[in-house]
Amino acid sequence: MRVELRALAGSLSVLLLAALASALPPAREWLLYERPEHAATWRLLSTQLLHPNLSTAAADLGLLSLAGFWLERRARGLWATVLIAALLGTAASVAWAPPELRSFEGASGLAAAMVSAALLHAAFAQRGLVRGALIVAAFSALLKACLELNGQETLHASLPPGAQVYAPAHVVGALLGLTIVLVARTRSRERSHARAA
């Protein structure tokens, strides 16, 4: 059991931080990114720990944790790269959002990245129909985000009144997760070919 927990230390830490930040009322005031009053650059990162209600926290953190646990256990460096890139990518998408976006919170961009990355990484370990199904599943996260960009209703947690899904964070997350795994796979294959030569 100790070995298992150590192998998942990063994912467990992210889950614990986000759960605490979402559950403690003072955290919202300290961490929320809100224009123009609370638009400090560091809040673009911290606001991704917050969630407006239990259903969004459960959805975001559940997906992030399940995919994160799986990926971290198999490829910790890849997990860390996806997490950091998704944090920064989501922050950038919010920073360059139109002025109508007054505030942002949630780990949905991180979850989209981690789910896409974990599914694609799993696909490369399989063969045949299972590989194909996992690749389709990995790219379906990107497709869902693209449908959201076009105003299509998709499956998501219930949001409080006035809140909306910010689809660019999902698109950025899914694209980063897929791209990082594809680059890692390509580099791994190149190293294998170089060793064989």
N, C-alpha and C positions, 0 to 999 in steps of 0.2 A: 504494500500500500504506500509506503514512504517513497519508493522509486516512482510509482505512478504519479503521486502528487508533485514530486520534483520535476517530472517531465512536463507537467502542465502548469508550472508556476507562473508563466507569463499570462496565459489565458485566465487563470484564476485571479491574478492580480487585477487585470482589466475588468473582469466581471465584478469583483468586490468594490473597486473604485467607483465604477458606474452605478452599481446598486446603492452604495452609500450616498453618492452625490445626488441621485434621484430621490432618495428617501429623506434626506435632511433638508428642511426648508431653507436654512441660511445658505446652503450651497448654491441654490438657484440665484440668489442675489449676487454672490461672489463670482460665479462661473458663467452665467448666461451671456451670450453675445446678443446685443440689442442695439440697433442704430437709433439715434446717434449717441445716446447717453452712455452706453456700455459697449463701445466698439473697439476696445483695445485689441491689438493683434493677437495676444496670447489667449483671449477669450474665444477666438476662432477654433482653438484646440480644446479648451476646457468645456465648451458648450456641448461637445460631442459626448460628454459623460452624462448629461442631463436628459430627462425624459418628462414630458408633460403629464403622463398618467401611467397607470400600471400596465395597461394593455400594450402601449408602445414600448415600455421598458421590457416587458416580457418578450415581445416579438423581436426587437432589436438585439437584446442581450441573449436571448435564447439562440437565435441564429448565429450570432457572433461567437458565442461560447461553444456550441456544438461543432461548428466548422473549425473554430480556432483550436479546440481540444484535439480534434482529429489531425489537423495540419501540424500543430506544434509537436505532437508526439512523434510524427514521422519526419519532419523537416523543420527544426526550430529556426534556423536561419531564414528559410523561406517565409515562415510565419511572421517573424519580426519584420522582414522587408515589406511584406504585404501590409501589416499593421501600420508601420510608419508612413509608407507611401499613401495609404488610404486616409490616415489622419491629415497629412499635408494636402492631399488632393481634395478632400472634402472641404478643408479650410479655405483653399484657394477658390473652389467653386462658390462658396458663400461670400468670400471677400469681393469677388467680381460679379456678384448677383445684381440684378436690377434694384434700384432704390426701393421698389415696392416690398422687397423682402426686408421687413423690419427686425425680425429676430429669427434665430435658428437654434434648434436643439435636437439631439438624438444621435444614435450610433448607426443609423440605417446605411450611411455610406460605407462605414467600416464593415457592417454585416454583408452588404452586397459584394464587397471586395473579398472577404474571407470565404463566403459561400462559393463564389465563382472560382477562386483559387483552389479551394479544397476539392471541389468536384473535378476540375481539370487535372489536378495533381493525381487524384484517384484514377481518372481515366487512363493516364499514361502507364499505370501499373496493371492494367487489364488488357484483355484481347477481345476481338470479335464484337459481338452484339453488346456486351456489357460496356466495352470501351465506347462504342458509338452512343449508347444511351447516356453515359456520364458526360460525354462531350456536349450532347444536345442539352442536358440539364445545366451544364456550366454556362452555356451561351444563352439559355433561357432567362437567366438573371439579367443579362444585358438587354435582351428583348423586352422583358417586363419594364425595365427602366426607360427604354426608348418609347414604349407605348405610353408611359406616364408623361413623358415630355410632350407628346402630342395630345395630351388631355384625356386619354383613355382611362376609364376606371379600371383599376387592378386590385388584386387582393392586398390589403394592408391592415394594420391594426386600427382600431377606432381612435379617431383623433378628437381632441376637445373642440368645442365650438370655435370657429374662426381660424383654426389651424389647418394647414394644407401640407400635402406631401411636396417636398422640394426635390423633384426628379433629377436635376443635374447632379446632386450628390450621389444618387444611386447609379447614374450613368458613369460618372467618374470612378466610383468605387469598383463597379463591375469591370470596367475597362482596365483599371490598374491591376486588379486581381488576375485577370486573364493574361494580360501582357507580361506580368512578372513571372508567372509560371511558364509561359511560352519561352521567354528569354532564358530562364533557368534551365529548362529542358534542352534548348538549343546549345547552351554552353556546356551542359553535361555530355551531350552527344559529341560535341567537338572535342572535348577532353578525352573521351573514350576512343575516338578515332585516332587522335594524336598518340595515345598510348599504344594502340594496336599497330601503328605504323612503324 
